[in-house]
Amino acid sequence: MINTREIGTYGENIAIEYLLNKGYKFIAKNFRSKFGEIDIIVKEKDCICFVEVKTRYNKNFGFPSQSVSYNKQRRIKKTSLLFVNKEKLFNLNLRYDVVEVYLNYNDDSYIINHLENAF
């Protein structure tokens, strides 16, 4: 049986592939600070995008993006500012996205919903 961490990692890898195919430039994955973790960091033109990935098999517990609480958003934003300072990326705009990955129980197919400027 696959555990939730493996499902999350699988979803993150799908999201990275999706973003790269859309022309984003990969910067980092699973950046951690004392405040929390950012799943994916990518660049699009003059914008650094901090991406939270939510992977689900169904919507029984609501849309995946609904699980990104206000407190989680605050932790992501604090962590993103640490990343910007660490990497000295001061002249770029910041954006916070959510990528929802819906997996299919029956095969390897999936559906992606990319919410730009989610919070």
Steps between C-alpha positions, in 0.01 A plus 500: 500500500629845411526744790406867491863615479556292186177633349613855580843448343339346192266799470790744538689326220192518275461870584867572418466328163181697430663834593811430291280414202326837549836679472579559866863472613561266794678655799446275803291225655410453867669815629478491881529761770406519866158625385418221257562360155435611145434209265623656175666827405503597132561813294272640232632811324561757779308304763602243759211259560472315828285195435309289751406161352197309622448147370176306545319198364158663539314805629333324794667742741457808280723652239870450574566874497254541788748320724746790466389681814566863585772390744661282232493797262672718761772238555558471125527878466749526788705216353491663156643824639786306658564336162500836320748642751722191490513497119503882466204504260385849597408632153241234421127491565364229730199279434337222700337218304330173581519201267230240559583152370211254475618141464298217345469178703472286187804609301787748488289786365452825688341842471681822592336822613746791527374789712720804437499771769313262729583709807 
